[in-house]
Amino acid sequence: MDKLRRVRLLALCGYFGLWLLLPLWYGWLSPSELPVGLVLGVLLTPLLFPLRGILQGRPYTFAWSSFLALFYFIHAVLELYSTPQDRYLALIELLLSIIFYIGAVSYAKLGGQALKQRQEKETTE
């Protein structure tokens, strides 16, 4: 497997890991005092925006979605300090957000380079 596919797989694991973790966390493992629909709406809606581009493998989408990963990183750090009983879930979210960030940034860089090389090759032919 080439490096581009590995970093894309890494980003997808982090992205879909967050998709799985957040509903489990707030819907089943440790429900919030706030309405579950509201909490999940606020936490999952931002993940919908890059979904199409991520599934299609667009480097630009991975680039800007890396900023989205930082939102979940911040959320995890806040939960680590504010909710002691949910620390293990916050650590999992922290790990997944870091995986998503590293994978997305790496894929954006490598995918952009591959796209540029492909375009240069097409123009020289």
Backbone atoms as SQL, in Angstrom:
CREATE TABLE atoms (id INTEGER PRIMARY KEY, chain TEXT, resi INTEGER, resn TEXT, atom TEXT, x REAL, y REAL, z REAL);
INSERT INTO atoms VALUES
  (1, 'A', 1, 'MET', 'N', 0.856, -1.173, 0.000),
  (2, 'A', 1, 'MET', 'CA', 0.000, 0.000, 0.000),
  (3, 'A', 1, 'MET', 'C', 0.904, 1.239, 0.000),
  (4, 'A', 2, 'ASP', 'N', 0.606, 2.180, -0.867),
  (5, 'A', 2, 'ASP', 'CA', 1.435, 3.376, -0.933),
  (6, 'A', 2, 'ASP', 'C', 1.107, 4.345, 0.204),
  (7, 'A', 3, 'LYS', 'N', 1.982, 5.315, 0.360),
  (8, 'A', 3, 'LYS', 'CA', 1.887, 6.243, 1.492),
  (9, 'A', 3, 'LYS', 'C', 0.595, 7.061, 1.456),
  (10, 'A', 4, 'LEU', 'N', 0.157, 7.459, 0.268),
  (11, 'A', 4, 'LEU', 'CA', -1.064, 8.254, 0.142),
  (12, 'A', 4, 'LEU', 'C', -2.277, 7.488, 0.661),
  (13, 'A', 5, 'ARG', 'N', -2.358, 6.223, 0.334),
  (14, 'A', 5, 'ARG', 'CA', -3.488, 5.412, 0.811),
  (15, 'A', 5, 'ARG', 'C', -3.432, 5.203, 2.325),
  (16, 'A', 6, 'ARG', 'N', -2.215, 5.042, 2.843),
  (17, 'A', 6, 'ARG', 'CA', -2.082, 4.836, 4.297),
  (18, 'A', 6, 'ARG', 'C', -2.533, 6.057, 5.081),
  (19, 'A', 7, 'VAL', 'N', -2.113, 7.251, 4.639),
  (20, 'A', 7, 'VAL', 'CA', -2.515, 8.443, 5.395),
  (21, 'A', 7, 'VAL', 'C', -4.003, 8.728, 5.212),
  (22, 'A', 8, 'ARG', 'N', -4.561, 8.382, 4.055),
  (23, 'A', 8, 'ARG', 'CA', -6.009, 8.541, 3.875),
  (24, 'A', 8, 'ARG', 'C', -6.758, 7.594, 4.816),
  (25, 'A', 9, 'LEU', 'N', -6.280, 6.359, 4.913),
  (26, 'A', 9, 'LEU', 'CA', -6.885, 5.397, 5.825),
  (27, 'A', 9, 'LEU', 'C', -6.773, 5.876, 7.270),
  (28, 'A', 10, 'LEU', 'N', -5.642, 6.461, 7.610),
  (29, 'A', 10, 'LEU', 'CA', -5.453, 7.015, 8.955),
  (30, 'A', 10, 'LEU', 'C', -6.474, 8.114, 9.232),
  (31, 'A', 11, 'ALA', 'N', -6.637, 9.029, 8.280),
  (32, 'A', 11, 'ALA', 'CA', -7.607, 10.115, 8.448),
  (33, 'A', 11, 'ALA', 'C', -9.026, 9.570, 8.543),
  (34, 'A', 12, 'LEU', 'N', -9.345, 8.584, 7.725),
  (35, 'A', 12, 'LEU', 'CA', -10.694, 8.004, 7.762),
  (36, 'A', 12, 'LEU', 'C', -10.953, 7.295, 9.085),
  (37, 'A', 13, 'CYS', 'N', -9.947, 6.634, 9.627),
  (38, 'A', 13, 'CYS', 'CA', -10.118, 5.970, 10.928),
  (39, 'A', 13, 'CYS', 'C', -10.416, 6.992, 12.022),
  (40, 'A', 14, 'GLY', 'N', -9.681, 8.090, 12.023),
  (41, 'A', 14, 'GLY', 'CA', -9.939, 9.129, 13.014),
  (42, 'A', 14, 'GLY', 'C', -11.301, 9.776, 12.827),
  (43, 'A', 15, 'TYR', 'N', -11.653, 10.059, 11.573),
  (44, 'A', 15, 'TYR', 'CA', -12.923, 10.718, 11.260),
  (45, 'A', 15, 'TYR', 'C', -14.112, 9.840, 11.655),
  (46, 'A', 16, 'PHE', 'N', -14.124, 8.617, 11.172),
  (47, 'A', 16, 'PHE', 'CA', -15.263, 7.741, 11.475),
  (48, 'A', 16, 'PHE', 'C', -15.222, 7.228, 12.913),
  (49, 'A', 17, 'GLY', 'N', -14.042, 7.215, 13.509),
  (50, 'A', 17, 'GLY', 'CA', -13.957, 6.899, 14.929),
  (51, 'A', 17, 'GLY', 'C', -14.685, 7.931, 15.768),
  (52, 'A', 18, 'LEU', 'N', -14.526, 9.204, 15.397),
  (53, 'A', 18, 'LEU', 'CA', -15.274, 10.261, 16.089),
  (54, 'A', 18, 'LEU', 'C', -16.772, 10.094, 15.855),
  (55, 'A', 19, 'TRP', 'N', -17.138, 9.718, 14.639),
  (56, 'A', 19, 'TRP', 'CA', -18.550, 9.495, 14.330),
  (57, 'A', 19, 'TRP', 'C', -19.153, 8.395, 15.204),
  (58, 'A', 20, 'LEU', 'N', -18.369, 7.385, 15.511),
  (59, 'A', 20, 'LEU', 'CA', -18.863, 6.295, 16.359),
  (60, 'A', 20, 'LEU', 'C', -18.810, 6.641, 17.845),
  (61, 'A', 21, 'LEU', 'N', -17.738, 7.288, 18.247),
  (62, 'A', 21, 'LEU', 'CA', -17.540, 7.562, 19.673),
  (63, 'A', 21, 'LEU', 'C', -18.576, 8.526, 20.241),
  (64, 'A', 22, 'LEU', 'N', -18.811, 9.628, 19.560),
  (65, 'A', 22, 'LEU', 'CA', -19.661, 10.675, 20.135),
  (66, 'A', 22, 'LEU', 'C', -21.099, 10.211, 20.410),
  (67, 'A', 23, 'PRO', 'N', -21.771, 9.528, 19.480),
  (68, 'A', 23, 'PRO', 'CA', -23.120, 9.034, 19.834),
  (69, 'A', 23, 'PRO', 'C', -23.099, 8.000, 20.957),
  (70, 'A', 24, 'LEU', 'N', -22.071, 7.135, 20.965),
  (71, 'A', 24, 'LEU', 'CA', -21.977, 6.162, 22.059),
  (72, 'A', 24, 'LEU', 'C', -21.765, 6.858, 23.401),
  (73, 'A', 25, 'TRP', 'N', -20.897, 7.848, 23.395),
  (74, 'A', 25, 'TRP', 'CA', -20.567, 8.568, 24.618),
  (75, 'A', 25, 'TRP', 'C', -21.780, 9.289, 25.173),
  (76, 'A', 26, 'TYR', 'N', -22.388, 10.145, 24.360),
  (77, 'A', 26, 'TYR', 'CA', -23.468, 10.994, 24.871),
  (78, 'A', 26, 'TYR', 'C', -24.856, 10.360, 24.786),
  (79, 'A', 27, 'GLY', 'N', -24.982, 9.303, 24.040),
  (80, 'A', 27, 'GLY', 'CA', -26.272, 8.637, 23.941),
  (81, 'A', 27, 'GLY', 'C', -26.423, 7.442, 24.851),
  (82, 'A', 28, 'TRP', 'N', -25.299, 6.791, 25.187),
  (83, 'A', 28, 'TRP', 'CA', -25.424, 5.544, 25.907),
  (84, 'A', 28, 'TRP', 'C', -24.472, 5.426, 27.108),
  (85, 'A', 29, 'LEU', 'N', -23.188, 5.669, 26.906),
  (86, 'A', 29, 'LEU', 'CA', -22.209, 5.430, 27.979),
  (87, 'A', 29, 'LEU', 'C', -22.280, 6.451, 29.109),
  (88, 'A', 30, 'SER', 'N', -22.446, 7.716, 28.766),
  (89, 'A', 30, 'SER', 'CA', -22.488, 8.766, 29.780),
  (90, 'A', 30, 'SER', 'C', -23.373, 9.908, 29.285),
  (91, 'A', 31, 'PRO', 'N', -24.691, 9.700, 29.322),
  (92, 'A', 31, 'PRO', 'CA', -25.599, 10.734, 28.805),
  (93, 'A', 31, 'PRO', 'C', -25.419, 12.072, 29.516),
  (94, 'A', 32, 'SER', 'N', -25.553, 13.138, 28.755),
  (95, 'A', 32, 'SER', 'CA', -25.410, 14.491, 29.276),
  (96, 'A', 32, 'SER', 'C', -26.680, 14.916, 29.995),
  (97, 'A', 33, 'GLU', 'N', -26.552, 15.946, 30.819),
  (98, 'A', 33, 'GLU', 'CA', -27.733, 16.522, 31.468),
  (99, 'A', 33, 'GLU', 'C', -28.572, 17.296, 30.461),
  (100, 'A', 34, 'LEU', 'N', -27.947, 17.770, 29.409),
  (101, 'A', 34, 'LEU', 'CA', -28.652, 18.461, 28.325),
  (102, 'A', 34, 'LEU', 'C', -29.355, 17.430, 27.453),
  (103, 'A', 35, 'PRO', 'N', -30.325, 17.861, 26.641),
  (104, 'A', 35, 'PRO', 'CA', -30.975, 16.905, 25.733),
  (105, 'A', 35, 'PRO', 'C', -29.949, 16.261, 24.786),
  (106, 'A', 36, 'VAL', 'N', -30.049, 14.951, 24.654),
  (107, 'A', 36, 'VAL', 'CA', -29.089, 14.186, 23.865),
  (108, 'A', 36, 'VAL', 'C', -29.077, 14.668, 22.411),
  (109, 'A', 37, 'GLY', 'N', -30.249, 14.960, 21.869),
  (110, 'A', 37, 'GLY', 'CA', -30.332, 15.435, 20.483),
  (111, 'A', 37, 'GLY', 'C', -29.578, 16.736, 20.275),
  (112, 'A', 38, 'LEU', 'N', -29.657, 17.621, 21.237),
  (113, 'A', 38, 'LEU', 'CA', -28.957, 18.902, 21.135),
  (114, 'A', 38, 'LEU', 'C', -27.443, 18.699, 21.187),
  (115, 'A', 39, 'VAL', 'N', -26.996, 17.887, 22.135),
  (116, 'A', 39, 'VAL', 'CA', -25.560, 17.633, 22.283),
  (117, 'A', 39, 'VAL', 'C', -25.008, 16.966, 21.030),
  (118, 'A', 40, 'LEU', 'N', -25.695, 15.938, 20.545),
  (119, 'A', 40, 'LEU', 'CA', -25.230, 15.240, 19.351),
  (120, 'A', 40, 'LEU', 'C', -25.335, 16.124, 18.113),
  (121, 'A', 41, 'GLY', 'N', -26.341, 16.971, 18.068),
  (122, 'A', 41, 'GLY', 'CA', -26.464, 17.893, 16.943),
  (123, 'A', 41, 'GLY', 'C', -25.295, 18.863, 16.884),
  (124, 'A', 42, 'VAL', 'N', -24.909, 19.381, 18.041),
  (125, 'A', 42, 'VAL', 'CA', -23.792, 20.328, 18.094),
  (126, 'A', 42, 'VAL', 'C', -22.467, 19.618, 17.796),
  (127, 'A', 43, 'LEU', 'N', -22.322, 18.393, 18.261),
  (128, 'A', 43, 'LEU', 'CA', -21.049, 17.691, 18.086),
  (129, 'A', 43, 'LEU', 'C', -20.926, 16.964, 16.748),
  (130, 'A', 44, 'LEU', 'N', -22.006, 16.479, 16.202),
  (131, 'A', 44, 'LEU', 'CA', -21.922, 15.699, 14.964),
  (132, 'A', 44, 'LEU', 'C', -22.157, 16.511, 13.693),
  (133, 'A', 45, 'THR', 'N', -22.899, 17.592, 13.783),
  (134, 'A', 45, 'THR', 'CA', -23.186, 18.394, 12.590),
  (135, 'A', 45, 'THR', 'C', -21.921, 18.898, 11.899),
  (136, 'A', 46, 'PRO', 'N', -20.918, 19.396, 12.623),
  (137, 'A', 46, 'PRO', 'CA', -19.704, 19.835, 11.921),
  (138, 'A', 46, 'PRO', 'C', -19.020, 18.709, 11.134),
  (139, 'A', 47, 'LEU', 'N', -19.172, 17.463, 11.589),
  (140, 'A', 47, 'LEU', 'CA', -18.557, 16.351, 10.872),
  (141, 'A', 47, 'LEU', 'C', -19.265, 16.039, 9.554),
  (142, 'A', 48, 'LEU', 'N', -20.467, 16.553, 9.376),
  (143, 'A', 48, 'LEU', 'CA', -21.184, 16.318, 8.118),
  (144, 'A', 48, 'LEU', 'C', -20.623, 17.136, 6.959),
  (145, 'A', 49, 'PHE', 'N', -20.092, 18.314, 7.252),
  (146, 'A', 49, 'PHE', 'CA', -19.648, 19.216, 6.190),
  (147, 'A', 49, 'PHE', 'C', -18.560, 18.618, 5.298),
  (148, 'A', 50, 'PRO', 'N', -17.528, 17.974, 5.836),
  (149, 'A', 50, 'PRO', 'CA', -16.501, 17.442, 4.939),
  (150, 'A', 50, 'PRO', 'C', -16.766, 16.014, 4.446),
  (151, 'A', 51, 'LEU', 'N', -17.885, 15.416, 4.800),
  (152, 'A', 51, 'LEU', 'CA', -18.122, 14.002, 4.513),
  (153, 'A', 51, 'LEU', 'C', -17.974, 13.659, 3.032),
  (154, 'A', 52, 'ARG', 'N', -18.609, 14.403, 2.167),
  (155, 'A', 52, 'ARG', 'CA', -18.569, 14.097, 0.730),
  (156, 'A', 52, 'ARG', 'C', -17.146, 14.181, 0.173),
  (157, 'A', 53, 'GLY', 'N', -16.451, 15.255, 0.490),
  (158, 'A', 53, 'GLY', 'CA', -15.092, 15.423, 0.002),
  (159, 'A', 53, 'GLY', 'C', -14.126, 14.397, 0.565),
  (160, 'A', 54, 'ILE', 'N', -14.343, 14.008, 1.809),
  (161, 'A', 54, 'ILE', 'CA', -13.487, 12.996, 2.418),
  (162, 'A', 54, 'ILE', 'C', -13.709, 11.646, 1.755),
  (163, 'A', 55, 'LEU', 'N', -14.948, 11.301, 1.504),
  (164, 'A', 55, 'LEU', 'CA', -15.234, 10.028, 0.842),
  (165, 'A', 55, 'LEU', 'C', -14.713, 10.010, -0.591),
  (166, 'A', 56, 'GLN', 'N', -14.693, 11.169, -1.233),
  (167, 'A', 56, 'GLN', 'CA', -14.189, 11.245, -2.609),
  (168, 'A', 56, 'GLN', 'C', -12.675, 11.420, -2.669),
  (169, 'A', 57, 'GLY', 'N', -12.032, 11.639, -1.532),
  (170, 'A', 57, 'GLY', 'CA', -10.586, 11.748, -1.481),
  (171, 'A', 57, 'GLY', 'C', -10.036, 13.062, -1.997),
  (172, 'A', 58, 'ARG', 'N', -10.737, 14.151, -1.784),
  (173, 'A', 58, 'ARG', 'CA', -10.277, 15.461, -2.240),
  (174, 'A', 58, 'ARG', 'C', -9.281, 16.056, -1.249),
  (175, 'A', 59, 'PRO', 'N', -8.058, 16.337, -1.701),
  (176, 'A', 59, 'PRO', 'CA', -7.043, 16.877, -0.791),
  (177, 'A', 59, 'PRO', 'C', -7.462, 18.196, -0.139),
  (178, 'A', 60, 'TYR', 'N', -8.162, 19.053, -0.881),
  (179, 'A', 60, 'TYR', 'CA', -8.581, 20.335, -0.326),
  (180, 'A', 60, 'TYR', 'C', -9.527, 20.128, 0.860),
  (181, 'A', 61, 'THR', 'N', -10.419, 19.172, 0.761),
  (182, 'A', 61, 'THR', 'CA', -11.349, 18.897, 1.862),
  (183, 'A', 61, 'THR', 'C', -10.599, 18.395, 3.087),
  (184, 'A', 62, 'PHE', 'N', -9.619, 17.545, 2.862),
  (185, 'A', 62, 'PHE', 'CA', -8.815, 17.069, 3.986),
  (186, 'A', 62, 'PHE', 'C', -8.059, 18.222, 4.633),
  (187, 'A', 63, 'ALA', 'N', -7.617, 19.168, 3.809),
  (188, 'A', 63, 'ALA', 'CA', -6.859, 20.308, 4.341),
  (189, 'A', 63, 'ALA', 'C', -7.712, 21.127, 5.299),
  (190, 'A', 64, 'TRP', 'N', -8.906, 21.538, 4.874),
  (191, 'A', 64, 'TRP', 'CA', -9.696, 22.385, 5.765),
  (192, 'A', 64, 'TRP', 'C', -10.359, 21.575, 6.876),
  (193, 'A', 65, 'SER', 'N', -10.590, 20.286, 6.665),
  (194, 'A', 65, 'SER', 'CA', -11.193, 19.498, 7.747),
  (195, 'A', 65, 'SER', 'C', -10.196, 19.239, 8.873),
  (196, 'A', 66, 'SER', 'N', -8.904, 19.450, 8.607),
  (197, 'A', 66, 'SER', 'CA', -7.937, 19.306, 9.695),
  (198, 'A', 66, 'SER', 'C', -8.193, 20.362, 10.780),
  (199, 'A', 67, 'PHE', 'N', -8.708, 21.518, 10.385),
  (200, 'A', 67, 'PHE', 'CA', -9.083, 22.529, 11.378),
  (201, 'A', 67, 'PHE', 'C', -10.274, 22.052, 12.205),
  (202, 'A', 68, 'LEU', 'N', -11.136, 21.290, 11.590),
  (203, 'A', 68, 'LEU', 'CA', -12.280, 20.723, 12.299),
  (204, 'A', 68, 'LEU', 'C', -11.810, 19.728, 13.364),
  (205, 'A', 69, 'ALA', 'N', -10.758, 18.993, 13.053),
  (206, 'A', 69, 'ALA', 'CA', -10.210, 18.037, 14.022),
  (207, 'A', 69, 'ALA', 'C', -9.744, 18.753, 15.284),
  (208, 'A', 70, 'LEU', 'N', -9.305, 19.984, 15.135),
  (209, 'A', 70, 'LEU', 'CA', -8.853, 20.754, 16.304),
  (210, 'A', 70, 'LEU', 'C', -10.005, 21.073, 17.256),
  (211, 'A', 71, 'PHE', 'N', -11.208, 21.252, 16.707),
  (212, 'A', 71, 'PHE', 'CA', -12.394, 21.472, 17.543),
  (213, 'A', 71, 'PHE', 'C', -12.604, 20.272, 18.474),
  (214, 'A', 72, 'TYR', 'N', -12.470, 19.066, 17.932),
  (215, 'A', 72, 'TYR', 'CA', -12.662, 17.865, 18.741),
  (216, 'A', 72, 'TYR', 'C', -11.491, 17.644, 19.702),
  (217, 'A', 73, 'PHE', 'N', -10.309, 18.080, 19.309),
  (218, 'A', 73, 'PHE', 'CA', -9.160, 18.041, 20.213),
  (219, 'A', 73, 'PHE', 'C', -9.429, 18.925, 21.430),
  (220, 'A', 74, 'ILE', 'N', -9.897, 20.148, 21.176),
  (221, 'A', 74, 'ILE', 'CA', -10.202, 21.081, 22.266),
  (222, 'A', 74, 'ILE', 'C', -11.311, 20.523, 23.149),
  (223, 'A', 75, 'HIS', 'N', -12.340, 19.972, 22.536),
  (224, 'A', 75, 'HIS', 'CA', -13.446, 19.379, 23.298),
  (225, 'A', 75, 'HIS', 'C', -12.930, 18.264, 24.201),
  (226, 'A', 76, 'ALA', 'N', -12.049, 17.433, 23.674),
  (227, 'A', 76, 'ALA', 'CA', -11.509, 16.325, 24.467),
  (228, 'A', 76, 'ALA', 'C', -10.678, 16.835, 25.637),
  (229, 'A', 77, 'VAL', 'N', -9.857, 17.837, 25.414),
  (230, 'A', 77, 'VAL', 'CA', -9.034, 18.392, 26.496),
  (231, 'A', 77, 'VAL', 'C', -9.919, 19.007, 27.578),
  (232, 'A', 78, 'LEU', 'N', -10.961, 19.730, 27.163),
  (233, 'A', 78, 'LEU', 'CA', -11.885, 20.311, 28.143),
  (234, 'A', 78, 'LEU', 'C', -12.582, 19.232, 28.957),
  (235, 'A', 79, 'GLU', 'N', -12.998, 18.163, 28.294),
  (236, 'A', 79, 'GLU', 'CA', -13.661, 17.063, 29.007),
  (237, 'A', 79, 'GLU', 'C', -12.700, 16.339, 29.938),
  (238, 'A', 80, 'LEU', 'N', -11.434, 16.247, 29.552),
  (239, 'A', 80, 'LEU', 'CA', -10.440, 15.617, 30.425),
  (240, 'A', 80, 'LEU', 'C', -10.351, 16.318, 31.777),
  (241, 'A', 81, 'TYR', 'N', -10.398, 17.631, 31.750),
  (242, 'A', 81, 'TYR', 'CA', -10.243, 18.406, 32.981),
  (243, 'A', 81, 'TYR', 'C', -11.555, 18.649, 33.713),
  (244, 'A', 82, 'SER', 'N', -12.654, 18.689, 33.008),
  (245, 'A', 82, 'SER', 'CA', -13.907, 19.071, 33.667),
  (246, 'A', 82, 'SER', 'C', -14.756, 17.889, 34.122),
  (247, 'A', 83, 'THR', 'N', -14.585, 16.720, 33.524),
  (248, 'A', 83, 'THR', 'CA', -15.444, 15.582, 33.852),
  (249, 'A', 83, 'THR', 'C', -14.590, 14.361, 34.170),
  (250, 'A', 84, 'PRO', 'N', -14.215, 14.184, 35.428),
  (251, 'A', 84, 'PRO', 'CA', -13.325, 13.070, 35.783),
  (252, 'A', 84, 'PRO', 'C', -13.886, 11.684, 35.454),
  (253, 'A', 85, 'GLN', 'N', -15.194, 11.501, 35.551),
  (254, 'A', 85, 'GLN', 'CA', -15.770, 10.182, 35.294),
  (255, 'A', 85, 'GLN', 'C', -15.754, 9.808, 33.810),
  (256, 'A', 86, 'ASP', 'N', -15.543, 10.784, 32.938),
  (257, 'A', 86, 'ASP', 'CA', -15.509, 10.521, 31.492),
  (258, 'A', 86, 'ASP', 'C', -14.107, 10.650, 30.908),
  (259, 'A', 87, 'ARG', 'N', -13.100, 10.563, 31.743),
  (260, 'A', 87, 'ARG', 'CA', -11.726, 10.772, 31.255),
  (261, 'A', 87, 'ARG', 'C', -11.320, 9.744, 30.212),
  (262, 'A', 88, 'TYR', 'N', -11.733, 8.498, 30.381),
  (263, 'A', 88, 'TYR', 'CA', -11.338, 7.483, 29.401),
  (264, 'A', 88, 'TYR', 'C', -11.978, 7.764, 28.038),
  (265, 'A', 89, 'LEU', 'N', -13.190, 8.278, 28.037),
  (266, 'A', 89, 'LEU', 'CA', -13.838, 8.631, 26.769),
  (267, 'A', 89, 'LEU', 'C', -13.179, 9.858, 26.144),
  (268, 'A', 90, 'ALA', 'N', -12.806, 10.801, 26.985),
  (269, 'A', 90, 'ALA', 'CA', -12.120, 11.993, 26.483),
  (270, 'A', 90, 'ALA', 'C', -10.741, 11.633, 25.926),
  (271, 'A', 91, 'LEU', 'N', -10.065, 10.680, 26.543),
  (272, 'A', 91, 'LEU', 'CA', -8.775, 10.236, 26.013),
  (273, 'A', 91, 'LEU', 'C', -8.930, 9.567, 24.651),
  (274, 'A', 92, 'ILE', 'N', -9.989, 8.795, 24.499),
  (275, 'A', 92, 'ILE', 'CA', -10.258, 8.169, 23.196),
  (276, 'A', 92, 'ILE', 'C', -10.547, 9.241, 22.156),
  (277, 'A', 93, 'GLU', 'N', -11.358, 10.241, 22.524),
  (278, 'A', 93, 'GLU', 'CA', -11.647, 11.332, 21.586),
  (279, 'A', 93, 'GLU', 'C', -10.372, 12.104, 21.251),
  (280, 'A', 94, 'LEU', 'N', -9.534, 12.326, 22.233),
  (281, 'A', 94, 'LEU', 'CA', -8.265, 13.019, 22.004),
  (282, 'A', 94, 'LEU', 'C', -7.405, 12.241, 21.011),
  (283, 'A', 95, 'LEU', 'N', -7.306, 10.949, 21.204),
  (284, 'A', 95, 'LEU', 'CA', -6.526, 10.107, 20.306),
  (285, 'A', 95, 'LEU', 'C', -7.109, 10.116, 18.890),
  (286, 'A', 96, 'LEU', 'N', -8.418, 9.988, 18.775),
  (287, 'A', 96, 'LEU', 'CA', -9.058, 9.988, 17.457),
  (288, 'A', 96, 'LEU', 'C', -8.909, 11.331, 16.755),
  (289, 'A', 97, 'SER', 'N', -9.004, 12.425, 17.495),
  (290, 'A', 97, 'SER', 'CA', -8.847, 13.735, 16.865),
  (291, 'A', 97, 'SER', 'C', -7.411, 13.949, 16.396),
  (292, 'A', 98, 'ILE', 'N', -6.444, 13.442, 17.139),
  (293, 'A', 98, 'ILE', 'CA', -5.046, 13.542, 16.715),
  (294, 'A', 98, 'ILE', 'C', -4.807, 12.686, 15.477),
  (295, 'A', 99, 'ILE', 'N', -5.365, 11.487, 15.461),
  (296, 'A', 99, 'ILE', 'CA', -5.246, 10.610, 14.294),
  (297, 'A', 99, 'ILE', 'C', -5.873, 11.271, 13.070),
  (298, 'A', 100, 'PHE', 'N', -7.053, 11.836, 13.242),
  (299, 'A', 100, 'PHE', 'CA', -7.736, 12.518, 12.146),
  (300, 'A', 100, 'PHE', 'C', -6.911, 13.699, 11.657),
  (301, 'A', 101, 'TYR', 'N', -6.373, 14.480, 12.575),
  (302, 'A', 101, 'TYR', 'CA', -5.591, 15.658, 12.200),
  (303, 'A', 101, 'TYR', 'C', -4.333, 15.268, 11.421),
  (304, 'A', 102, 'ILE', 'N', -3.569, 14.349, 11.964),
  (305, 'A', 102, 'ILE', 'CA', -2.325, 13.938, 11.308),
  (306, 'A', 102, 'ILE', 'C', -2.621, 13.324, 9.943),
  (307, 'A', 103, 'GLY', 'N', -3.635, 12.466, 9.876),
  (308, 'A', 103, 'GLY', 'CA', -3.992, 11.853, 8.597),
  (309, 'A', 103, 'GLY', 'C', -4.479, 12.870, 7.584),
  (310, 'A', 104, 'ALA', 'N', -5.291, 13.813, 8.020),
  (311, 'A', 104, 'ALA', 'CA', -5.844, 14.810, 7.098),
  (312, 'A', 104, 'ALA', 'C', -4.764, 15.746, 6.567),
  (313, 'A', 105, 'VAL', 'N', -3.887, 16.203, 7.436),
  (314, 'A', 105, 'VAL', 'CA', -2.812, 17.100, 7.004),
  (315, 'A', 105, 'VAL', 'C', -1.860, 16.366, 6.054),
  (316, 'A', 106, 'SER', 'N', -1.525, 15.140, 6.405),
  (317, 'A', 106, 'SER', 'CA', -0.614, 14.360, 5.560),
  (318, 'A', 106, 'SER', 'C', -1.237, 14.058, 4.208),
  (319, 'A', 107, 'TYR', 'N', -2.517, 13.704, 4.211),
  (320, 'A', 107, 'TYR', 'CA', -3.187, 13.414, 2.943),
  (321, 'A', 107, 'TYR', 'C', -3.311, 14.679, 2.098),
  (322, 'A', 108, 'ALA', 'N', -3.601, 15.794, 2.714),
  (323, 'A', 108, 'ALA', 'CA', -3.697, 17.047, 1.955),
  (324, 'A', 108, 'ALA', 'C', -2.367, 17.370, 1.289),
  (325, 'A', 109, 'LYS', 'N', -1.282, 17.176, 2.004),
  (326, 'A', 109, 'LYS', 'CA', 0.036, 17.468, 1.448),
  (327, 'A', 109, 'LYS', 'C', 0.382, 16.497, 0.321),
  (328, 'A', 110, 'LEU', 'N', 0.291, 15.207, 0.611),
  (329, 'A', 110, 'LEU', 'CA', 0.662, 14.205, -0.389),
  (330, 'A', 110, 'LEU', 'C', -0.315, 14.170, -1.563),
  (331, 'A', 111, 'GLY', 'N', -1.601, 14.324, -1.264),
  (332, 'A', 111, 'GLY', 'CA', -2.603, 14.332, -2.328),
  (333, 'A', 111, 'GLY', 'C', -2.477, 15.544, -3.226),
  (334, 'A', 112, 'GLY', 'N', -2.165, 16.686, -2.632),
  (335, 'A', 112, 'GLY', 'CA', -1.951, 17.893, -3.429),
  (336, 'A', 112, 'GLY', 'C', -0.736, 17.754, -4.330),
  (337, 'A', 113, 'GLN', 'N', 0.329, 17.155, -3.809),
  (338, 'A', 113, 'GLN', 'CA', 1.524, 16.931, -4.622),
  (339, 'A', 113, 'GLN', 'C', 1.238, 15.972, -5.772),
  (340, 'A', 114, 'ALA', 'N', 0.505, 14.893, -5.480),
  (341, 'A', 114, 'ALA', 'CA', 0.168, 13.917, -6.523),
  (342, 'A', 114, 'ALA', 'C', -0.717, 14.554, -7.590),
  (343, 'A', 115, 'LEU', 'N', -1.663, 15.385, -7.168),
  (344, 'A', 115, 'LEU', 'CA', -2.549, 16.061, -8.109),
  (345, 'A', 115, 'LEU', 'C', -1.762, 17.025, -8.993),
  (346, 'A', 116, 'LYS', 'N', -0.830, 17.738, -8.396),
  (347, 'A', 116, 'LYS', 'CA', 0.006, 18.674, -9.146),
  (348, 'A', 116, 'LYS', 'C', 0.870, 17.930, -10.164),
  (349, 'A', 117, 'GLN', 'N', 1.461, 16.808, -9.761),
  (350, 'A', 117, 'GLN', 'CA', 2.274, 16.014, -10.673),
  (351, 'A', 117, 'GLN', 'C', 1.440, 15.472, -11.830),
  (352, 'A', 118, 'ARG', 'N', 0.238, 15.041, -11.534),
  (353, 'A', 118, 'ARG', 'CA', -0.660, 14.527, -12.570),
  (354, 'A', 118, 'ARG', 'C', -1.012, 15.619, -13.576),
  (355, 'A', 119, 'GLN', 'N', -1.286, 16.823, -13.068),
  (356, 'A', 119, 'GLN', 'CA', -1.618, 17.947, -13.958),
  (357, 'A', 119, 'GLN', 'C', -0.422, 18.353, -14.810),
  (358, 'A', 120, 'GLU', 'N', 0.777, 18.348, -14.225),
  (359, 'A', 120, 'GLU', 'CA', 1.979, 18.684, -14.990),
  (360, 'A', 120, 'GLU', 'C', 2.238, 17.648, -16.067),
  (361, 'A', 121, 'LYS', 'N', 1.987, 16.392, -15.742),
  (362, 'A', 121, 'LYS', 'CA', 2.191, 15.313, -16.707),
  (363, 'A', 121, 'LYS', 'C', 1.219, 15.443, -17.882),
  (364, 'A', 122, 'GLU', 'N', -0.020, 15.799, -17.577),
  (365, 'A', 122, 'GLU', 'CA', -1.031, 15.969, -18.621),
  (366, 'A', 122, 'GLU', 'C', -0.721, 17.154, -19.530),
  (367, 'A', 123, 'THR', 'N', -0.162, 18.215, -18.979),
  (368, 'A', 123, 'THR', 'CA', 0.135, 19.403, -19.790),
  (369, 'A', 123, 'THR', 'C', 1.364, 19.196, -20.675),
  (370, 'A', 124, 'THR', 'N', 2.279, 18.315, -20.256),
  (371, 'A', 124, 'THR', 'CA', 3.463, 18.069, -21.074),
  (372, 'A', 124, 'THR', 'C', 3.185, 17.096, -22.213),
  (373, 'A', 125, 'GLU', 'N', 2.117, 16.342, -22.123),
  (374, 'A', 125, 'GLU', 'CA', 1.782, 15.379, -23.172),
  (375, 'A', 125, 'GLU', 'C', 1.063, 16.015, -24.329);
